[in-house]
Amino acid sequence: MDDSDVESTASILASVKEQEIQFERLTRALEDERRGVSLQLQRVKLGPDGIAPTVANGNGTLSWRWQ
């Protein structure tokens, strides 16, 4: 292995390590975003008073009923 091979190998290794770091950052950011969306969805499902809405089908129409 000559010097250029060693430099090339070191460069590839450094690039892979940087990509791993970037992947970990993106994974954490994605997980944070997922948690935020999950919390928003829970709030929507529960409604403003923390009471879960349900859809009642009576007389062929749909209406919200709070339980």
Secondary structure, DSSP 4 states (H G I P E B T S, - for coil): --HHHHHHHHHHHHHHHHHHHHHHHHHHHHHHHHHHHHHHHHHHHHTTTT--EEEEEETTEEEEEE-
